[in-house]
Structures are given as structure tokens and as C-alpha cells.
Amino acid sequence: MRIAIVTDAWHPQRNGVVRVLDTLAATLGGMGHQVAVFEPGQFRVMPCPSYPEIPLALFPGRRLATMIEDFAPDAVHVATEGPLGWAARGWCLKNGHPFTTAYHTKFPHYVRARTGVPLAWPYALIRRFHAPSSAVMCPSPSVFEELGQWGFANAVEWSHGVDIRTFRPQPKDFLNVPRPLFLYVGRVAVEKNLPAFLALDLPGTKMVVGDGPARAALMKRYPDVDWRIANGDAELSRYFAAADCFVFPSLTDTFGLVMLEALASGVPVAAFAVPGPLDVVGDAPVGVLGPDLKAAALAALDVDPDACRDYAAGFSWERVAGQFLSLLRPLAGERRRCA
């Protein structure tokens, strides 16, 4: 099958959406499918307001249409709600082609966190974006339920996976820091609720590996925290494996792939009992969830690392890719302009 994936999030961005789509495309390719990713690097771009690390394609409609038609896909998947996503949606609707979408990011919650607007406003826009989709793929049961509550009639469940070859137990002496090591990996942005972790009075070392628009301000505010940047997945995997506990303070993630990467590395998770952690960890004996993040982090130190690794091994990317394929809606041959 020839599959077109249109996304506003792609390399060199470092976030869970990019990792999911990149791994998905590679897995599908390994299964014999031809995948074309249409992303901002192929267009003129401008920095995203309030988040300059994210480039947004400028007026991509005509060029994107030509590129998709030249590729002649059997199915189109629109992964994000940015300029490329809207352009791909418009092309599909104009030509009567079915398409699928995904809800990777709680965009309405991020808009409210940055602007203070009522949550219903951005949800109305996002609901309009996804309404013509054959299926809105949700990364977790919690997101599926949430979208249903907001009036999304076409939501379907679609889980994520983890690369257990890259993320695996490794020697902890990669980092020579006071123990125990409490680690966060991910974007450093307001929606990640990082102060809930950074302000904790914990023994040993608190470490953040990642970049983002809030990093400079938080580094000044929390000088006792060890701030790092990982260069590539090989180095990133060593940071994960070196930790004693992975702390995930976010209250708004749709899934939280980094938690699976920590578990695959043999590192237990401490988090709030909210969607994301409840979907990844739940009541499995691989982490501690609760209202007191400090208590959860300290209790997680007693979790069996082998149990974490075994649990993560159940999240196969082959299974995720197979489910993705089953949800696609092929373009009817007689209706394809690009055939």
C-alpha cells in the first residue's frame, strides 16, 4: 500500500509526535508498504508564535496538492492540525477522498494554558477539523473517552509502542551524580507542568533532559536541577537507563511515550493519576501514581526494574502499525485524480 502521512511535526523537532510518526513510517516500510511523509521541511516556513522551535508551513496548499498527487497514495493520513494538516484535509475534501486523522496533542489545553481562552473555543475548532475524517485515531482509552465527551463521533482507539532495542537497561555509571537520580525527559514547555517536579524536595539529583521555550526561565528558577541535552537516541537511551526513577508531572498528555521508553529501560515511573499515566502505567506494578508526586517518586524507587522492562516489551510497534493499517480508508481507484 502507498500511504501518505501529512504532519506539521517532524525532524528536527524532538517530541513524542515526531517519534511516533517516524517509528510508524519505518515500521510500515519494514512491512513492505511505501510511505511518503509530507512535512514542514519541504515548504517555506515561519516560526510558530510563542513556540519558535516549531516551524509552520506557509500557504502550503497548492504545493502539497501537487506532491500528494505525484505520489499517488492508496490512503491519506493527516496526523496534525497545523497548516499542512488543514491543507491536506482541504485537498481530500475537494476531491472526495476519504482520509484518517489523529489526535496526538491536547491542543485545546495548550491554547488555554497560553492564552486563557475558554476550553470550548479551541475544542470547537479541533472538532471541526476532525469531523470529516473517517477515523480520529486516539492514542489511549482516556483520550478516546474525552473526545467522545466533547462531541467527536468518529474517534477510535489506537495505541502507541516503544522501541525496546534502543531503549533498554544499560549501566547506570553513565552519569556520575548523587543518587537516587530522578529524571524527566521531554519538551520543556508550560504545558508539561514541570515545576511540580522541579520544586520537589527529593534526595540525590533531579535531572531534566530536553529543550523547549520554557527552558531558560526554568533553569534560572531551579538552579539546583541538572539540565542536559541528549544528542541522538543512543545517548538519550543512556540517560533513561541511568535513572532510578522517571518523573512525569504532565497533566495534559494524550499518552506520554517517554514513560514507555523509561519502562523499557528498566526505570519505574512516578506520575499523577491522570490520563496518560493511567493509560501507560495504570495499576501495573511498574510505577506509582497518585496526588502526591514526591511520595510517588520515593515509593517508585522500590519497584522491580525487571518488571518494568517486561511490561514495556508488550507494546510492540508491529502491533501498532497493524492496527493503523486496519483503520486507514483507501482511496477508491475510480475517484483518484492522482492514480
ChimeraX attribute file (.defattr): number of C-alpha atoms within 10 A of each C-alpha:
attribute: neighborCount
match mode: 1-to-1
recipient: residues
	/A:1	14
	/A:2	17
	/A:3	23
	/A:4	24
	/A:5	24
	/A:6	29
	/A:7	23
	/A:8	24
	/A:9	26
	/A:10	21
	/A:11	14
	/A:12	11
	/A:13	16
	/A:14	18
	/A:15	19
	/A:16	19
	/A:17	21
	/A:18	18
	/A:19	18
	/A:20	16
	/A:21	18
	/A:22	14
	/A:23	18
	/A:24	21
	/A:25	21
	/A:26	15
	/A:27	19
	/A:28	21
	/A:29	16
	/A:30	11
	/A:31	12
	/A:32	10
	/A:33	14
	/A:34	17
	/A:35	20
	/A:36	18
	/A:37	17
	/A:38	22
	/A:39	20
	/A:40	23
	/A:41	15
	/A:42	13
	/A:43	17
	/A:44	12
	/A:45	15
	/A:46	13
	/A:47	12
	/A:48	12
	/A:49	10
	/A:50	9
	/A:51	12
	/A:52	12
	/A:53	15
	/A:54	21
	/A:55	22
	/A:56	23
	/A:57	21
	/A:58	13
	/A:59	14
	/A:60	20
	/A:61	18
	/A:62	11
	/A:63	13
	/A:64	20
	/A:65	17
	/A:66	13
	/A:67	15
	/A:68	20
	/A:69	15
	/A:70	12
	/A:71	17
	/A:72	18
	/A:73	21
	/A:74	19
	/A:75	21
	/A:76	26
	/A:77	28
	/A:78	27
	/A:79	23
	/A:80	23
	/A:81	25
	/A:82	17
	/A:83	18
	/A:84	27
	/A:85	24
	/A:86	19
	/A:87	21
	/A:88	29
	/A:89	26
	/A:90	16
	/A:91	19
	/A:92	19
	/A:93	14
	/A:94	9
	/A:95	11
	/A:96	14
	/A:97	19
	/A:98	20
	/A:99	25
	/A:100	24
	/A:101	28
	/A:102	21
	/A:103	24
	/A:104	22
	/A:105	19
	/A:106	15
	/A:107	19
	/A:108	19
	/A:109	21
	/A:110	18
	/A:111	17
	/A:112	16
	/A:113	13
	/A:114	11
	/A:115	9
	/A:116	10
	/A:117	13
	/A:118	12
	/A:119	15
	/A:120	13
	/A:121	12
	/A:122	17
	/A:123	20
	/A:124	13
	/A:125	13
	/A:126	17
	/A:127	15
	/A:128	12
	/A:129	18
	/A:130	25
	/A:131	17
	/A:132	17
	/A:133	22
	/A:134	18
	/A:135	22
	/A:136	28
	/A:137	25
	/A:138	25
	/A:139	24
	/A:140	24
	/A:141	18
	/A:142	19
	/A:143	25
	/A:144	21
	/A:145	15
	/A:146	15
	/A:147	19
	/A:148	14
	/A:149	10
	/A:150	12
	/A:151	13
	/A:152	19
	/A:153	14
	/A:154	18
	/A:155	24
	/A:156	21
	/A:157	19
	/A:158	19
	/A:159	20
	/A:160	23
	/A:161	22
	/A:162	25
	/A:163	16
	/A:164	20
	/A:165	11
	/A:166	16
	/A:167	25
	/A:168	20
	/A:169	22
	/A:170	15
	/A:171	10
	/A:172	15
	/A:173	11
	/A:174	13
	/A:175	14
	/A:176	9
	/A:177	14
	/A:178	10
	/A:179	13
	/A:180	16
	/A:181	22
	/A:182	24
	/A:183	25
	/A:184	27
	/A:185	24
	/A:186	18
	/A:187	21
	/A:188	20
	/A:189	17
	/A:190	17
	/A:191	21
	/A:192	18
	/A:193	15
	/A:194	21
	/A:195	14
	/A:196	15
	/A:197	23
	/A:198	22
	/A:199	14
	/A:200	13
	/A:201	9
	/A:202	16
	/A:203	12
	/A:204	12
	/A:205	17
	/A:206	27
	/A:207	23
	/A:208	24
	/A:209	18
	/A:210	19
	/A:211	21
	/A:212	18
	/A:213	15
	/A:214	16
	/A:215	17
	/A:216	11
	/A:217	9
	/A:218	18
	/A:219	15
	/A:220	10
	/A:221	13
	/A:222	13
	/A:223	10
	/A:224	13
	/A:225	16
	/A:226	14
	/A:227	17
	/A:228	13
	/A:229	13
	/A:230	15
	/A:231	8
	/A:232	9
	/A:233	11
	/A:234	11
	/A:235	13
	/A:236	19
	/A:237	21
	/A:238	22
	/A:239	26
	/A:240	29
	/A:241	26
	/A:242	25
	/A:243	28
	/A:244	26
	/A:245	31
	/A:246	29
	/A:247	32
	/A:248	28
	/A:249	23
	/A:250	22
	/A:251	18
	/A:252	19
	/A:253	22
	/A:254	22
	/A:255	25
	/A:256	22
	/A:257	22
	/A:258	21
	/A:259	28
	/A:260	29
	/A:261	26
	/A:262	32
	/A:263	33
	/A:264	32
	/A:265	28
	/A:266	30
	/A:267	32
	/A:268	32
	/A:269	32
	/A:270	31
	/A:271	28
	/A:272	20
	/A:273	19
	/A:274	18
	/A:275	21
	/A:276	26
	/A:277	29
	/A:278	18
	/A:279	19
	/A:280	24
	/A:281	24
	/A:282	16
	/A:283	12
	/A:284	12
	/A:285	15
	/A:286	27
	/A:287	31
	/A:288	27
	/A:289	24
	/A:290	14
	/A:291	11
	/A:292	13
	/A:293	21
	/A:294	19
	/A:295	15
	/A:296	20
	/A:297	27
	/A:298	17
	/A:299	17
	/A:300	24
	/A:301	21
	/A:302	14
	/A:303	19
	/A:304	15
	/A:305	21
	/A:306	16
	/A:307	18
	/A:308	24
	/A:309	24
	/A:310	14
	/A:311	18
	/A:312	26
	/A:313	16
	/A:314	13
	/A:315	19
	/A:316	15
	/A:317	21
	/A:318	15
	/A:319	15
	/A:320	18
	/A:321	22
	/A:322	14
	/A:323	15
	/A:324	19
	/A:325	15
	/A:326	8
	/A:327	19
	/A:328	20
	/A:329	18
	/A:330	18
	/A:331	20
	/A:332	13
	/A:333	10
	/A:334	7
	/A:335	11
	/A:336	15
	/A:337	13
	/A:338	15
	/A:339	14
